[in-house]
Amino acid sequence: MNQIAPDVATPPPYAPPADAVLLPWRRLAHPVEWSAAFGRRAPLHLEVGFGDGRFTARRALAEPDADFVGLEVSGTSVLRAWRRMRRDGVRNVRLLKAPAEVAVRQLFGPGVLASITVNFPDPWPKDRHEHHRLLRVPFFRLAATRLAPGGEIRLASDHEPYVAFAVAEAERSGVARRERRAPPPEVFETKYALKWRDQGKPLYYEVFVLDGTDVPYDPPIARSDPMPHALLTGALPTDAPVFEKLVVPADGGHVVVHEAARALGRDDRWLFRVTVDEGDLIQQLLVVAQRRTEGELIVRLESFGDPLVTPAARAAVAAVTDWLEGSVGLRVTARNY
Ligand SMILES: C[S@@+](CC[C@H](N)C(=O)[O-])C[C@H]1O[C@@H](n2cnc3c(N)ncnc32)[C@H](O)[C@@H]1O
C-alpha cells in the first residue's frame, strides 16, 4: 500500500466533545454523524441565520426531545448566540459559523432533517442582488434531498417581494408544496421580527413541504488525500521576483492569488494568499511553496483554515505552480492536484 507523506496527508476529521455547542464545521466528518454530535438519536431541525439565537434557544428549551442545528455567517451573532446557549443551559443545540448554501450539502446526509427554519433572511432587495437570496431553486432542491420526505422549510419575513420570490422559486423547483398555516407566536418575536413589528411592518409566514424523492443526491465534496500538491526541482531564489496579482479562471469560478510573501526568518518557504470562488462557496486559502529535500520544492495547499478541497482549491495550487515555473524558472516534476 502507498504511504502518504506526512506533509501532504489530510488531517483526520475532528470528533467534538459531547458537550460542545459550537462546532468547527470544516473540520468535521462530512456528512456529520449528528447522533454522535448530540449523543443521542432525535428528530433533527435546522435553522439558517439564527442571529442572536433567541428563537433557537426558546424552541430548543420548549422541545427537549428534539435536536437543533443552527447555521450563521456572522461571527458576532455566533458569539452572542453561543453565550446565550451556555447561559440558558441549552443542551440540544449545535451552532456552526457556516454559509447555508454550502453547509447544507456538506453537513447533512440524505433525509436526516425534519425541518429548516429561515427567520427574516437578508432580503437583498435590489434586482441585481437577487442571486444572493437563499430561497432560490437550487436551495429548495438541495434541501429536498436533506429533508426527510414531507420535511418542511418554514419562512418568516417582513419583506413581501422576498416572500413572493421564494413562493415562485419553490414552485419552479418542482419539489415544494406551499401549505397555509398560522405562524407559531415565537416566530414573530425574534430580534428582527420585533424591530419590523415596532415599525408597523406586516409580517409574513410561509411553509413549504418538500419531497426530494426524484432529486439526485449531491454528496458532500469529499476530503482529498493527499492534499493537492506539486513537486519542483530547484530552490526559491533569495531575491524575490516581482509578483503581480494573478487571476485565473477555474472550473465554475476563479482563483485570485493576491500576494506572495517569504515566511519570516526563512529563505526556503513562501506563502501565497489566495481567494477561490465557485458558485456559493468562497474560500480564503494559503498555498505554500517550500524546500522539501535538497534541490526539491513542494507546492501545496496549507491545512490552515481547513479548506474544502474543491476544483478551484486544486486550481489554486496549479496557479502557484505555474507561476513558479513560468516566472521563477523552477522545473515541475510532479503535479498532484
Ligand atoms: C436579518 S437577520 C435575521 C436574524 C434572526 N433570524 C432574527 O430573526 O432575528 C439575517 C441573518 O442571516 C444571516 N445569514 C445571511 N446569509 C446567510 C447564509 N448564507 N447562511 C447562514 N446565515 C446567513 C445573517 O448573518 C443574519 O444574522
The ligand as an ORCA input file, in Angstrom:
! r2SCAN-3c Opt
* xyz 0 1
  C     -31.993     39.770      9.123
  S     -31.029     38.685     10.075
  C     -32.223     37.709     10.967
  C     -31.654     37.069     12.197
  C     -32.656     36.251     13.043
  N     -33.158     35.111     12.312
  C     -33.800     37.110     13.528
  O     -34.919     36.921     13.036
  O     -33.553     37.958     14.388
  C     -30.435     37.516      8.853
  C     -29.324     36.645      9.387
  O     -28.983     35.664      8.427
  C     -27.570     35.510      8.407
  N     -27.214     34.951      7.099
  C     -27.198     35.617      5.914
  N     -26.842     34.793      4.926
  C     -26.626     33.574      5.483
  C     -26.213     32.316      4.962
  N     -25.945     32.168      3.664
  N     -26.078     31.275      5.803
  C     -26.315     31.440      7.129
  N     -26.705     32.615      7.674
  C     -26.856     33.673      6.871
  C     -27.062     36.905      8.653
  O     -25.741     36.933      9.148
  C     -28.054     37.425      9.673
  O     -27.655     37.166     11.009
*
